[in-house]
Amino acid sequence: MKTRVVVTLKPSVLDPQGKAIEGALKSLGLEGVASVRQGKVFDIELAGVEGEAADRLLREACEKLLANTIVENYAIQHD
């Protein structure tokens, strides 16, 4: 089973990297960029785990390692 975990900063957390990217895009003349927030993407392939067990495993991975849940949100997407 192929999955993707997307980790992003919570809206209330400042994102200096996103601001720097936003400024760089604007300095390149790319008009219309209102704001940028950066994050992380993890493509994970699971073997022998499906359904609710897969969701439990991925949530545990996010809570223990992939995301700092104090300042980040995560979303799990299945292919």
C-alpha positions as CSV (number, residue, x, y, z in Angstrom):
1,M,0.0,0.0,0.0
2,K,1.4,3.4,-1.0
3,T,0.7,6.4,1.2
4,R,1.7,10.0,1.5
5,V,2.0,12.0,4.7
6,V,1.9,15.7,4.4
7,V,3.2,17.7,7.4
8,T,2.5,21.5,7.6
9,L,2.9,24.1,10.2
10,K,-0.2,25.0,12.1
11,P,-1.7,28.3,10.9
12,S,-0.9,30.1,14.1
13,V,2.9,29.3,13.8
14,L,5.2,31.7,12.1
15,D,6.8,30.3,8.9
16,P,10.1,32.1,8.2
17,Q,11.1,29.7,5.4
18,G,7.7,30.3,3.8
19,K,8.2,34.1,4.1
20,A,11.7,33.8,2.5
21,I,10.3,31.8,-0.4
22,E,7.5,34.2,-0.8
23,G,9.9,37.1,-1.0
24,A,12.2,35.3,-3.4
25,L,9.2,34.5,-5.7
26,K,8.2,38.1,-5.7
27,S,11.7,39.3,-6.4
28,L,11.7,37.1,-9.4
29,G,8.8,39.0,-10.7
30,L,6.2,36.3,-10.1
31,E,3.1,38.5,-9.5
32,G,0.1,37.2,-7.7
33,V,1.8,35.2,-5.0
34,A,0.0,36.2,-1.8
35,S,1.7,34.0,0.7
36,V,3.7,30.8,1.0
37,R,3.8,28.2,3.7
38,Q,6.3,25.3,3.5
39,G,6.0,21.8,4.7
40,K,7.3,18.2,4.3
41,V,6.0,15.3,2.3
42,F,6.8,11.6,3.1
43,D,6.0,8.9,0.6
44,I,5.7,5.7,2.5
45,E,5.1,2.2,1.1
46,L,3.5,-0.3,3.6
47,A,3.9,-4.1,3.3
48,G,1.3,-6.4,4.8
49,V,-0.7,-3.7,6.5
50,E,-4.0,-2.3,5.3
51,G,-7.1,-0.5,6.4
52,E,-7.4,0.6,10.0
53,A,-4.1,-1.1,10.9
54,A,-2.3,1.0,8.3
55,D,-4.0,4.2,9.6
56,R,-2.9,3.3,13.2
57,L,0.6,2.7,12.1
58,L,0.9,5.9,10.1
59,R,-0.7,8.0,12.9
60,E,1.8,6.5,15.3
61,A,4.7,7.3,12.9
62,C,3.5,10.9,12.7
63,E,3.0,11.3,16.4
64,K,6.4,9.8,17.3
65,L,8.7,11.0,14.5
66,L,7.4,12.6,11.4
67,A,5.5,15.6,12.9
68,N,6.0,17.8,15.9
69,T,2.4,17.9,16.8
70,I,2.9,21.0,19.0
71,V,3.5,23.2,16.0
72,E,2.6,20.9,13.0
73,N,-0.4,19.3,11.5
74,Y,-0.3,16.1,9.4
75,A,-2.6,14.5,6.8
76,I,-2.4,10.9,5.6
77,Q,-3.3,10.2,2.0
78,H,-3.8,6.7,0.6
79,D,-3.3,5.9,-3.1
